[in-house]
Amino acid sequence: MKTETLQIKYDAEKLSTLRLYMKKSQADLDGELAKCVDRLCEKHIPKDVRELFEMRRQEQAVRPPRPPRPRPTARQEPTTGYGQQQE
């Protein structure tokens, strides 16, 4: 699964206080925020679209990644049959 960074603006004092109290209770701010975004997805994305997304995600998890293609090491001149170079 490819991930992306989400940035929001929020009151600095509130955020600092939140981090302090979450640290005391050993809670994970990033994890809690991810759960909130998941709930927003459930609320706003239609169910059939979410099901399609899950099917694609499961398919990608089952399918092994393709190996990278070998890259040519040097540029070769075009040939005109039987290994003779074109003039």
N, C-alpha and C positions, 0 to 999 in steps of 0.2 A: 504494500500500500504506500503510495506516495503521500507525503505530508507537506503541509504548507504552514508558514508562520502567520499568526493572526496578531495584529497590534490594535490596541484601543487606547484612547485617552481616558484617564480616570484620576480622580482627586488623589494627589500624592500622600496627603496625611492619612486619608482613609485606607489607602493601599498599604502604607507602612504599618498601620495599626492592625490591619487584617493579617499581614504576614507575621507580625509578632504573635498574635493569638493563635494562628494556625500552626506556628512553630511549636508553641506550648502544647498543643493537642496532637502534635505530630501528623498534621494533615498536609496534603500535597496540593498546593494552589493550582499548579498546572493540570493535575488530574481532575480537580473539582471544576475548573473552567472547561476542560474537555467534555465533562459530563453535561455541563450547562449547554454547550454548543450541540451536543447530541440530542438533548431535549428540544432545542430549537429546530433541529432538522426533523425530528418526529412530528413536531407541531406544524411546520410549514411545508414540508415536502409530502406530496400525496403518497399514500401507502403503496400503490402499484409501482411508482417510481423508486421508492425505497427497496421494494422487493427485487426489482431489476438490478439495482445497485448491488445488493447482497449477492445475487446470482453471479454477477460479473466478478465480484470480489472472491467468491468461493472458487470460481473457475480459474482465476489467476493464482490462487493459493495451491491448487492441485497441479496446474501445468508448470513443469520446470522451466526456468528461464533459458532462452536460447543462448548458445555460446556465441561470443563475439566473432564477427567475420574476420578472416585473415586479411590484412592489408598488404597491397603490393609493396615490395621493398624498393623497386626502381622502376622508372617509367620505361616501357619497352616501345621500340619503333614498330609501326604496323608492318606486317609481312604480306606478301602476295603469293601464298601457297608454297608448300614444300620447304618452308624455312628460309626463303630468299627475301631479303629486304627490298622494299619499294624504293625506286630512285626518283 
